[in-house]
Amino acid sequence: MTLAEHFAALDALLFSTRQYWQCTAFDFDDLPWPELANLLWALDDQQVSELDADQQALYRYFTDEIEHIEKLAELCELPAISAARNEFPFWISNGIKGRKFEQLQDFVAAISQQPLNQPVLEWCAGKGHLGRMLAFNGAPRVHSIELQQYLCDQGQHSAKQQQLAMQFTQADVLTDDTDGFFESQQHAVALHACGRLHQTFMQQASKAKTQQISFSPCCYHLFTDNAYQAMSEPAMQSQLALTHRDLKLALQETVTAPSRVDKVRKTEVEWRLGFDALRKSLTGEMHYVSVPSVNKAIFSDSFSSFCLWAAEKKSLYLPEGIDYNKFLEIGKKRKRVTERVELVRHVFRRAIEVWLVLDRALYLQQQGYQVTVSTFCEKQLTPRNILIQANY
């Protein structure tokens, strides 16, 4: 399939199945799909967690109940770049945690299949770890752009120590004039630039007709309008109307969290849903209302303390004599519903991400680029493992 054919097939499938993924799990006290109830309640909570951690198993579990799941799984499969990792000296990896360093190694290996003979522009560079590896691998020079001055300073210090041809520039890429950073004879790279950061990168690079573009997108909703603004003509013509909620769904495949973190997360969901039940009982309002994010330490306190904090945030008076245990039990029951609603939504999480990636690839194609979409590393290193490469 061409990129346009791939997008059209995925777009049609997502539109026909939107009742399963375009919803908010916290809105439901009961499962919204009666036809899936037996299948979902046949799973105990441990099985829900295990299934949620295995995307292929998730497709198989629902394949007889949700139409076209097999086709969905096929459309989410992307070619994998299998490239040997380069060896780097220990001083290159200093300060880079293990899994992050492996991601960088695989990204560098994937984009180095063509000779690194162009100057490199590194976008949203942080300390310039990626740029340093590319400079070490033979890039003639690297220009690293980063928002935070202290990271620029640290990166420049490391590059000087290691005698690497790098220059750092502090810039807010969403507000500053960055046109001058892009050149035609250049390789522009970005690893996990979020939302409008990578969209701006694409637009600026294609405007300059930058010869090579390589990037892995992340956090598609950040710094963007709540209503998704399509980039390519096919996506602009789509009937899907995506919001931040839908874009966040694309990010909900994660590497397994430590058990302590997972336990806190489960407590947080129970308490938020329990408080929501309490709020509904006092106000008569039946829709879910979120409360702000909070330091996770609050979830090692008591449920009643959390309710008092949440009530203050929502300007809600809590009378004396509330049976907090009753509402906590409601929260626990609703969490079991929420987890099963989320399980169904998660069938489509990779599909949403691939749809968004294809929108970006088609945009670059419209600008005159030859574009490929592939994966550059295993999901165990990062689920955000999609690489878009464009050559002018």
C-alpha positions as CSV (number, residue, x, y, z in Angstrom):
1,M,0.0,0.0,0.0
2,T,1.0,3.6,-0.5
3,L,1.0,5.9,2.5
4,A,-2.3,7.4,1.2
5,E,-3.9,4.0,0.8
6,H,-2.7,3.0,4.2
7,F,-4.2,6.2,5.7
8,A,-7.5,5.8,3.9
9,A,-8.0,2.2,5.1
10,L,-7.1,3.0,8.7
11,D,-9.2,6.2,8.7
12,A,-12.3,4.3,7.4
13,L,-11.9,1.5,10.0
14,L,-11.4,4.0,12.9
15,F,-14.5,5.9,11.9
16,S,-16.6,2.7,11.7
17,T,-15.5,1.6,15.2
18,R,-15.4,5.0,16.9
19,Q,-18.1,3.9,19.4
20,Y,-15.5,1.7,21.1
21,W,-12.7,4.3,21.5
22,Q,-14.1,7.8,21.2
23,C,-15.4,8.0,24.8
24,T,-14.2,8.8,28.3
25,A,-14.0,5.8,30.6
26,F,-14.8,7.8,33.8
27,D,-18.2,8.8,32.4
28,F,-19.6,5.3,32.8
29,D,-21.1,3.6,35.9
30,D,-21.8,0.5,33.7
31,L,-20.2,-1.0,30.6
32,P,-21.5,1.0,27.6
33,W,-21.4,-2.0,25.2
34,P,-23.9,-4.8,26.3
35,E,-22.6,-7.0,23.6
36,L,-19.1,-7.1,25.2
37,A,-20.3,-7.4,28.8
38,N,-19.8,-11.2,29.1
39,L,-16.4,-11.1,27.5
40,L,-15.2,-8.3,29.8
41,W,-16.6,-9.6,33.1
42,A,-15.1,-13.0,32.3
43,L,-11.8,-11.4,33.0
44,D,-10.6,-10.9,36.6
45,D,-8.6,-7.8,37.4
46,Q,-5.2,-9.5,37.0
47,Q,-6.2,-10.8,33.6
48,V,-7.3,-7.3,32.6
49,S,-3.8,-5.9,33.5
50,E,-2.1,-8.7,31.7
51,L,-4.2,-8.3,28.5
52,D,-3.7,-4.5,28.6
53,A,0.1,-5.1,28.5
54,D,0.0,-7.2,25.4
55,Q,-1.3,-5.4,22.3
56,Q,-1.4,-8.5,20.1
57,A,-3.3,-10.5,22.8
58,L,-5.7,-7.6,23.0
59,Y,-6.4,-7.8,19.3
60,R,-7.0,-11.6,19.5
61,Y,-9.3,-11.4,22.6
62,F,-11.8,-9.1,20.8
63,T,-11.4,-10.3,17.3
64,D,-14.7,-12.2,17.2
65,E,-16.7,-9.5,18.9
66,I,-15.5,-6.3,17.3
67,E,-15.7,-6.2,13.5
68,H,-12.5,-5.8,11.5
69,I,-10.0,-6.2,14.4
70,E,-7.8,-8.4,12.3
71,K,-7.6,-5.7,9.7
72,L,-6.9,-3.1,12.3
73,A,-3.9,-5.2,13.6
74,E,-2.5,-5.5,10.1
75,L,-2.8,-1.7,9.5
76,C,-0.9,-1.1,12.7
77,E,2.0,-3.2,11.6
78,L,4.9,-1.1,10.4
79,P,8.2,-2.3,8.9
80,A,11.0,-2.5,11.4
81,I,14.5,-1.1,10.7
82,S,17.0,-3.7,11.7
83,A,20.3,-2.0,12.0
84,A,23.3,-3.0,14.1
85,R,24.0,-0.6,17.0
86,N,27.2,1.4,16.8
87,E,29.7,1.0,19.6
88,F,30.2,4.2,21.6
89,P,32.9,5.0,24.2
90,F,31.8,5.1,27.8
91,W,32.1,8.9,28.0
92,I,29.4,9.3,25.4
93,S,26.9,7.4,27.5
94,N,27.8,9.1,30.8
95,G,24.6,10.6,32.3
96,I,22.2,8.7,30.0
97,K,20.1,6.1,31.7
98,G,20.2,2.6,30.3
99,R,16.9,2.4,28.4
100,K,17.3,5.9,27.1
101,F,20.8,5.1,25.8
102,E,19.5,2.0,24.0
103,Q,16.7,4.1,22.4
104,L,19.4,6.6,21.2
105,Q,21.6,3.8,19.9
106,D,18.7,2.4,17.9
107,F,17.6,5.8,16.6
108,V,21.2,6.6,15.5
109,A,21.6,3.2,13.8
110,A,18.3,3.6,12.0
111,I,19.1,7.1,10.6
112,S,22.7,6.3,9.9
113,Q,21.9,3.8,7.1
114,Q,22.6,6.7,4.8
115,P,26.1,8.3,5.3
116,L,26.1,11.1,7.9
117,N,27.8,13.5,5.6
118,Q,25.4,16.5,6.1
119,P,25.5,19.0,8.9
120,V,22.9,18.1,11.6
121,L,20.2,20.3,13.1
122,E,19.1,18.7,16.5
123,W,15.6,20.0,17.5
124,C,14.5,20.1,21.2
125,A,17.9,18.8,22.0
126,G,18.0,18.8,25.8
127,K,21.7,18.2,26.7
128,G,22.4,17.1,23.1
129,H,22.8,13.4,23.8
130,L,21.6,12.5,20.2
131,G,23.7,15.3,18.7
132,R,26.8,14.1,20.5
133,M,26.3,10.6,19.2
134,L,25.8,11.8,15.6
135,A,28.9,14.1,15.9
136,F,31.0,11.1,17.2
137,N,29.6,9.0,14.2
138,G,30.9,11.5,11.7
139,A,28.4,14.3,11.2
140,P,30.6,17.3,10.1
141,R,28.9,19.6,12.6
142,V,25.8,19.6,14.9
143,H,23.6,22.6,15.7
144,S,21.5,21.8,18.8
145,I,18.4,23.9,19.6
146,E,17.0,23.8,23.2
147,L,14.6,25.8,25.3
148,Q,16.4,25.7,28.6
149,Q,19.6,27.6,28.8
150,Y,21.1,25.4,31.6
151,L,20.8,22.4,29.3
152,C,22.4,24.3,26.5
153,D,25.3,25.1,28.9
154,Q,25.7,21.5,30.1
155,G,25.6,20.2,26.5
156,Q,28.1,22.7,25.2
157,H,30.4,21.9,28.1
158,S,30.2,18.1,27.3
159,A,30.8,18.7,23.6
160,K,33.8,20.9,24.3
161,Q,35.3,18.3,26.7
162,Q,34.7,15.5,24.2
163,Q,36.0,17.7,21.3
164,L,32.8,17.3,19.3
165,A,31.8,19.8,16.6
166,M,28.6,21.1,18.3
167,Q,27.0,24.4,18.8
168,F,24.0,25.0,21.1
169,T,21.4,27.8,20.7
170,Q,18.7,28.6,23.3
171,A,15.4,29.2,21.7
172,D,11.6,28.8,22.2
173,V,10.8,27.0,19.0
174,L,7.1,27.9,19.3
175,T,7.6,31.6,19.6
176,D,11.0,32.6,18.4
177,D,12.0,33.0,14.7
178,T,13.7,29.7,13.9
179,D,13.8,30.1,10.1
180,G,17.5,30.7,10.1
181,F,18.3,27.4,11.8
182,F,17.2,25.4,8.8
183,E,19.3,24.9,5.7
184,S,18.8,22.9,2.5
185,Q,22.0,21.0,2.8
186,Q,21.3,19.6,6.2
187,H,19.9,16.6,8.2
188,A,17.3,17.7,10.6
189,V,16.6,15.3,13.5
190,A,14.3,15.1,16.5
191,L,13.8,12.3,19.0
192,H,10.5,12.5,20.9
193,A,9.7,16.1,20.3
194,C,6.2,16.6,21.6
195,G,3.1,17.8,19.8
196,R,3.4,21.2,18.1
197,L,7.2,21.1,18.7
198,H,7.6,18.4,16.1
199,Q,4.9,19.8,13.9
200,T,6.8,23.2,13.8
201,F,10.0,21.2,13.1
202,M,8.3,19.6,10.1
203,Q,6.9,22.8,8.7
204,Q,10.2,24.7,9.1
205,A,12.3,22.0,7.6
206,S,10.0,21.5,4.6
207,K,9.9,25.3,4.1
208,A,13.7,25.3,3.9
209,K,13.6,22.2,1.7
210,T,16.0,20.5,4.1
211,Q,17.4,17.5,2.4
212,Q,17.0,14.9,5.1
213,I,14.4,14.9,8.0
214,S,14.4,12.1,10.6
215,F,12.1,12.3,13.7
216,S,10.1,10.2,16.2
217,P,7.0,12.1,17.3
218,C,5.6,12.0,20.9
219,C,2.8,13.4,23.0
220,Y,0.7,14.5,20.0
221,H,-1.7,16.6,22.1
222,L,0.9,18.9,23.8
223,F,0.9,22.7,22.8
224,T,-2.0,22.1,20.4
225,D,-5.7,23.1,20.2
226,N,-8.1,20.7,21.8
227,A,-9.7,20.1,18.4
228,Y,-7.0,18.3,16.3
229,Q,-5.8,20.3,13.3
230,A,-5.0,17.9,10.5
231,M,-1.7,18.5,8.6
232,S,-2.3,16.6,5.3
233,E,-5.1,16.9,2.7
234,P,-6.4,13.3,3.4
235,A,-6.6,14.0,7.1
236,M,-8.3,17.3,6.5
237,Q,-11.0,15.4,4.6
238,S,-11.5,12.7,7.3
239,Q,-14.8,12.5,9.1
240,L,-13.0,11.8,12.3
241,A,-13.0,14.8,14.8
242,L,-10.2,14.1,17.2
243,T,-9.7,15.9,20.5
244,H,-6.9,15.9,23.1
245,R,-8.7,13.0,24.8
246,D,-8.3,10.9,21.6
247,L,-4.7,12.0,21.1
248,K,-3.9,10.9,24.6
249,L,-5.2,7.5,23.8
250,A,-2.4,7.1,21.4
251,L,0.1,7.3,24.3
252,Q,-1.5,4.8,26.6
253,E,0.6,1.9,25.6
254,T,3.4,2.0,28.2
255,V,6.4,0.0,29.3
256,T,5.3,-1.9,32.5
257,A,5.4,0.5,35.5
258,P,7.0,-0.6,38.8
259,S,4.5,-2.4,41.0
260,R,4.7,0.5,43.6
261,V,3.8,3.0,40.9
262,D,1.0,0.8,39.6
263,K,-0.4,0.4,43.1
264,V,-0.6,4.1,43.6
265,R,-2.2,4.6,40.2
266,K,-4.9,2.1,41.1
267,T,-5.6,3.8,44.4
268,E,-5.7,7.2,42.7
269,V,-8.4,5.9,40.3
270,E,-10.5,4.4,43.1
271,W,-10.3,7.6,45.1
272,R,-11.1,9.9,42.3
273,L,-14.1,7.8,41.3
274,G,-15.2,7.5,44.9
275,F,-15.0,11.3,45.4
276,D,-17.0,11.7,42.1
277,A,-19.7,9.5,43.5
278,L,-19.8,11.6,46.7
279,R,-19.9,14.8,44.7
280,K,-22.8,13.4,42.6
281,S,-24.7,12.5,45.7
282,L,-24.4,16.0,47.1
283,T,-25.0,18.0,43.9
284,G,-27.3,15.8,41.8
285,E,-25.1,16.3,38.8
286,M,-24.6,13.0,37.0
287,H,-21.6,13.8,34.7
288,Y,-18.0,13.1,35.7
289,V,-16.0,16.1,36.9
290,S,-12.2,15.8,37.1
291,V,-10.2,17.2,40.0
292,P,-6.6,18.6,39.5
293,S,-3.5,16.6,39.4
294,V,-1.9,16.3,42.8
295,N,1.3,15.0,44.4
296,K,1.0,11.2,44.7
297,A,1.9,11.4,48.4
298,I,-1.7,12.3,49.1
299,F,-2.7,8.7,48.1
300,S,-0.8,7.3,51.1
301,D,-3.1,9.3,53.4
302,S,-6.8,8.5,53.9
303,F,-9.6,8.6,51.4
304,S,-11.5,11.1,53.6
305,S,-8.5,13.4,53.5
306,F,-8.4,13.2,49.8
307,C,-12.1,14.0,49.6
308,L,-11.6,17.1,51.8
309,W,-8.8,18.3,49.5
310,A,-10.8,17.5,46.3
311,A,-13.9,19.2,47.7
312,E,-11.9,22.4,48.5
313,K,-10.6,22.4,44.9
314,K,-14.2,22.1,43.5
315,S,-15.6,24.6,46.1
316,L,-17.9,21.9,47.5
317,Y,-19.1,21.8,51.1
318,L,-18.9,18.4,52.8
319,P,-21.4,18.0,55.6
320,E,-20.7,16.1,58.8
321,G,-21.5,12.4,59.0
322,I,-20.5,11.3,55.5
323,D,-20.0,7.5,55.2
324,Y,-16.6,7.6,53.4
325,N,-16.3,3.8,53.3
326,K,-19.5,3.6,51.3
327,F,-18.2,6.0,48.6
328,L,-14.8,4.3,48.6
329,E,-16.6,1.0,47.8
330,I,-18.5,2.7,45.0
331,G,-15.1,4.0,43.7
332,K,-13.6,0.5,43.8
333,K,-16.6,-0.9,41.8
334,R,-16.5,1.9,39.3
335,K,-12.7,1.3,38.9
336,R,-13.5,-2.2,37.7
337,V,-15.9,-0.8,35.1
338,T,-13.4,1.9,34.1
339,E,-10.6,-0.6,33.6
340,R,-12.7,-2.7,31.3
341,V,-13.9,0.4,29.3
342,E,-10.2,1.4,29.0
343,L,-9.3,-2.1,27.9
344,V,-11.6,-1.8,24.9
345,R,-10.4,1.6,24.1
346,H,-6.8,0.4,24.2
347,V,-7.5,-2.0,21.3
348,F,-7.4,1.2,19.2
349,R,-4.5,3.1,20.9
350,R,-1.8,2.1,18.4
351,A,-4.2,2.7,15.5
352,I,-4.7,6.3,16.6
353,E,-1.0,6.8,16.7
354,V,-0.4,5.3,13.3
355,W,-3.2,7.5,11.9
356,L,-1.5,10.6,13.4
357,V,1.9,9.5,12.1
358,L,0.5,8.9,8.6
359,D,-1.0,12.4,8.6
360,R,2.5,13.8,9.2
361,A,4.1,11.5,6.6
362,L,1.5,12.6,4.0
363,Y,2.1,16.2,4.8
364,L,5.8,15.8,4.1
365,Q,4.9,13.9,0.9
366,Q,2.8,16.9,-0.2
367,Q,5.9,19.1,0.3
368,G,7.8,17.0,-2.3
369,Y,9.6,14.5,0.0
370,Q,10.1,10.8,-0.4
371,V,8.8,9.5,2.9
372,T,9.1,6.2,4.9
373,V,7.4,5.2,8.1
374,S,9.0,2.5,10.2
375,T,9.9,1.5,13.7
376,F,13.4,2.0,15.0
377,C,13.4,0.0,18.3
378,E,11.5,-2.6,20.2
379,K,8.4,-1.5,22.2
380,Q,10.1,-2.7,25.4
381,L,12.5,0.2,25.1
382,T,9.7,2.7,24.2
383,P,6.2,2.4,22.7
384,R,7.0,5.7,21.0
385,N,9.2,3.8,18.5
386,I,7.9,5.2,15.2
387,L,10.4,6.9,12.9
388,I,9.4,9.2,10.0
389,Q,12.2,9.7,7.5
390,A,11.9,12.1,4.6
391,N,14.4,12.9,1.7
392,Y,14.0,15.8,-0.6
